[in-house]
Amino acid sequence: MAGGSGQVHAMECPPPGPYLLAGGLEASNLLERMQAVPRRALLNLRGFDAASRLEAAPGSKDLEKVRAFVARAHDLLKG
């Protein structure tokens, strides 16, 4: 099965409850995407969802991209 669509949510209108940040995510853009989220909405951020940007080929994950993404996500969530 292929990855996601890469579409991003309009963060001017963040979800009202717990959510996962998703849409075209990879290690290199996580910080930028988090900075686009209003401060009040960061309180409900529970994690990240990534799919196609971490693939080596459709439906096949690139292990190095996954490792880099997970490491970056951990760093940002504990910071």
N, CA and C of each residue as an Amber inpcrd file, in Angstrom:
protein
   237
   0.8420000  -1.1760000   0.0000000   0.0000000   0.0000000   0.0000000
   0.8850000   1.2360000   0.0000000   0.5590000   2.2040000  -0.8160000
   1.3420000   3.4300000  -0.9330000   1.1030000   4.3550000   0.2530000
   1.9630000   5.3670000   0.3730000   1.8930000   6.3070000   1.4950000
   0.7520000   7.2920000   1.3820000   0.8280000   8.3350000   2.2190000
  -0.2410000   9.3200000   2.3070000  -0.2220000  10.3180000   1.1700000
  -1.1170000  11.2750000   1.2710000  -1.2780000  12.2680000   0.2090000
  -0.2910000  13.4240000   0.3350000   0.2540000  13.6430000   1.5300000
   1.1670000  14.7590000   1.7500000   0.4660000  16.0840000   1.9640000
  -0.8660000  16.0840000   1.9980000  -1.6070000  17.3170000   2.2210000
  -1.4940000  17.7460000   3.6760000  -1.3890000  19.0390000   3.8850000
  -1.2520000  19.5710000   5.2360000  -2.5690000  20.1780000   5.7070000
  -2.7410000  20.1860000   7.0100000  -3.9340000  20.7660000   7.6310000
  -3.7200000  22.2630000   7.8140000  -4.7680000  23.0410000   7.6450000
  -4.6920000  24.4860000   7.8620000  -4.6060000  24.7480000   9.3600000
  -3.4320000  25.0610000   9.8510000  -3.2360000  25.1810000  11.2950000
  -3.8020000  26.4720000  11.8760000  -4.3460000  27.3550000  11.0320000
  -5.0580000  28.4970000  11.5930000  -6.3010000  28.0060000  12.3310000
  -6.7680000  26.8210000  11.9580000  -7.9430000  26.1990000  12.5720000
  -7.5290000  24.8120000  13.0780000  -6.7300000  24.7450000  14.1460000
  -6.2290000  23.4540000  14.6160000  -7.3510000  22.5710000  15.1550000
  -7.1320000  21.2700000  15.1750000  -8.1270000  20.3640000  15.7430000
  -8.4050000  20.7420000  17.2010000  -9.6380000  20.5460000  17.6760000
  -9.9870000  20.9560000  19.0340000  -9.4530000  20.0330000  20.1320000
  -9.0590000  18.8230000  19.7830000  -8.5870000  17.8770000  20.7890000
  -7.2520000  17.2860000  20.3990000  -6.8610000  16.1850000  21.0420000
  -5.5790000  15.5440000  20.7290000  -5.4740000  15.2000000  19.2370000
  -4.2860000  15.3890000  18.6920000  -4.0840000  15.1230000  17.2690000
  -2.6370000  14.7410000  16.9920000  -2.4290000  14.1650000  15.8050000
  -1.1000000  13.8880000  15.2600000  -0.8600000  14.8810000  14.1350000
   0.3020000  15.4920000  14.1060000   0.6680000  16.3860000  13.0170000
   1.0460000  15.5070000  11.8290000   0.4620000  15.7870000  10.6720000
   0.6800000  14.9450000   9.4970000   0.6940000  15.7950000   8.2370000
   1.1200000  15.1910000   7.1420000   1.0780000  15.8370000   5.8430000
   2.4410000  16.2280000   5.3180000   3.0720000  15.3350000   4.5770000
   4.3530000  15.6460000   3.9530000   5.5140000  15.7930000   4.9160000
   5.4440000  15.0990000   6.0390000   6.4900000  15.2390000   7.0550000
   7.7200000  14.3920000   6.7650000   8.8700000  14.9560000   7.1000000
  10.1450000  14.2460000   7.1000000  11.0190000  14.9320000   8.1520000
  12.1520000  14.3420000   8.4730000  12.9980000  14.8650000   9.5480000
  13.3550000  16.3310000   9.3230000  13.6020000  16.7050000   8.0960000
  14.0820000  18.0620000   7.8040000  13.0160000  19.1470000   7.9350000
  11.7340000  18.7920000   7.9900000  10.7210000  19.8400000   8.0710000
   9.8560000  19.7790000   9.3370000  10.1800000  18.9140000  10.2700000
   9.3670000  18.7950000  11.4870000   9.3540000  20.0920000  12.3000000
  10.4940000  20.6900000  12.5160000  10.5510000  21.9200000  13.3070000
   9.7300000  23.0220000  12.6410000   9.9180000  23.2090000  11.3620000
   9.1770000  24.2300000  10.6220000   7.6680000  24.0040000  10.7360000
   7.2460000  22.7610000  10.6020000   5.8100000  22.4490000  10.7060000
   5.2960000  22.6970000  12.1140000   6.0790000  22.3510000  13.1350000
   5.6500000  22.6170000  14.5170000   5.5520000  24.1170000  14.7740000
   6.4530000  24.8880000  14.2000000   6.4340000  26.3350000  14.4020000
   5.2190000  26.9860000  13.7500000   4.6020000  26.3050000  12.7920000
   3.4040000  26.8220000  12.1270000   2.1390000  26.5580000  12.9400000
   2.2610000  25.7530000  13.9750000   1.1120000  25.4070000  14.8160000
   0.9540000  26.4720000  15.9010000  -0.2560000  27.0100000  16.0720000
  -0.4580000  27.9820000  17.1540000  -0.0830000  27.3790000  18.5120000
   0.4940000  28.1920000  19.3770000   0.9520000  27.7110000  20.6980000
  -0.1290000  26.9420000  21.4420000  -1.3470000  27.4500000  21.4320000
  -2.4170000  26.7760000  22.1690000  -2.6840000  25.3750000  21.6280000
  -2.4780000  25.1860000  20.3330000  -2.7220000  23.8790000  19.7200000
  -1.5950000  22.8910000  20.0220000  -0.3960000  23.3930000  20.3330000
   0.7120000  22.4900000  20.6620000   0.4160000  21.6830000  21.9230000
  -0.4500000  22.2060000  22.7850000  -0.8150000  21.4770000  23.9980000
  -1.5100000  20.1570000  23.6910000  -2.1800000  20.0800000  22.5480000
  -2.9040000  18.8610000  22.1640000  -2.1200000  17.9630000  21.2030000
  -0.9270000  18.3940000  20.8070000  -0.1070000  17.5860000  19.8950000
   0.3480000  16.3200000  20.6070000   0.0560000  15.1740000  20.0290000
   0.4110000  13.8840000  20.6360000   1.5120000  13.1500000  19.8910000
   1.8470000  13.6270000  18.6940000   2.8980000  12.9690000  17.9280000
   2.8140000  13.3420000  16.4610000   3.4940000  12.5650000  15.6400000
   3.5850000  12.8360000  14.2180000   3.1980000  11.5970000  13.4170000
   2.6760000  11.8410000  12.2360000   2.3090000  10.7690000  11.3180000
   3.0480000  11.0220000  10.0110000   3.8240000  10.0840000   9.5860000
   4.5690000  10.2330000   8.3350000   4.3740000   8.9850000   7.4880000
   4.4260000   9.1550000   6.1840000   4.2210000   8.0060000   5.2990000
   5.1270000   8.1060000   4.0740000   4.6300000   8.6900000   3.0050000
   5.3150000   8.6180000   1.7160000   6.6780000   9.2930000   1.6790000
   6.9010000  10.3300000   2.4670000   8.2100000  10.9900000   2.4450000
   9.3070000  10.1150000   3.0400000   8.9220000   9.0380000   3.7220000
   9.9070000   8.1290000   4.3270000  10.0940000   6.8670000   3.5010000
   9.5970000   6.8790000   2.2760000   9.6930000   5.7010000   1.4200000
  10.8860000   5.7560000   0.4750000  11.4750000   4.5880000   0.2530000
  12.5210000   4.4440000  -0.7530000  11.8640000   4.2320000  -2.1230000
  10.7290000   3.5680000  -2.1080000   9.9110000   3.2980000  -3.2930000
   8.4770000   3.1710000  -2.7830000   7.4890000   3.3340000  -3.6380000
   6.1060000   3.2360000  -3.1710000   5.8510000   1.9660000  -2.3510000
   5.4220000   2.1880000  -1.0990000   5.1070000   1.0800000  -0.2100000
   6.2910000   0.4660000   0.5130000   7.4930000   0.9910000   0.3120000
   8.7050000   0.4410000   0.9270000   9.4520000   1.5460000   1.6770000
   9.5080000   1.4290000   2.9900000  10.1590000   2.4640000   3.8020000
  11.6770000   2.4250000   3.6630000  12.2830000   3.6100000   3.7200000
  13.7290000   3.7680000   3.7310000  14.1470000   3.8140000   5.2020000
  14.8790000   2.8180000   5.6620000  15.2260000   2.6910000   7.0720000
  15.9660000   3.9140000   7.6080000  16.8630000   4.4870000   6.8520000
  17.6020000   5.6680000   7.3070000  16.6880000   6.8840000   7.4510000
  15.7580000   7.0460000   6.5250000  14.7970000   8.1500000   6.6260000
  13.9070000   7.9650000   7.8550000  13.4930000   6.7290000   8.1170000
  12.6560000   6.4450000   9.2860000  13.4380000   6.7320000  10.5660000
  14.6860000   6.2690000  10.6320000  15.5170000   6.5170000  11.8180000
  15.6960000   8.0130000  12.0660000  15.9900000   8.7660000  11.0190000
  16.1860000  10.2090000  11.1500000  14.8940000  10.8870000  11.6060000
  13.7610000  10.4620000  11.0530000  12.4750000  11.0360000  11.4210000
  12.1510000  10.7730000  12.8890000  12.3230000   9.5340000  13.3260000
  12.0140000   9.1720000  14.7140000  12.9260000   9.9300000  15.6850000
  14.2130000  10.0240000  15.3730000  15.1420000  10.7400000  16.2330000
  14.7520000  12.2180000  16.3400000  14.4060000  12.8310000  15.2270000
  14.0260000  14.2500000  15.2260000  12.7190000  14.4550000  15.9960000
  11.7580000  13.5760000  15.7800000  10.4730000  13.6790000  16.4740000
  10.6740000  13.5720000  17.9910000  11.4950000  12.6330000  18.4320000
  11.7850000  12.4870000  19.8690000  12.4260000  13.7550000  20.4150000
  13.3960000  14.2870000  19.7030000  14.0650000  15.5160000  20.1420000
  13.0860000  16.6770000  20.2960000  12.2010000  16.8350000  19.3260000
  11.2690000  17.9600000  19.3500000  10.1970000  17.8000000  20.4280000
   9.7100000  16.5840000  20.6370000   8.6490000  16.3740000  21.6090000
   9.1330000  16.4720000  23.0590000  10.3770000  16.1550000  23.2910000
  10.8710000  16.2500000  24.6710000  11.4460000  17.6280000  24.9830000
  11.6860000  18.4250000  23.9220000  12.2640000  19.7630000  24.0980000
  11.2660000  20.6980000  24.6260000
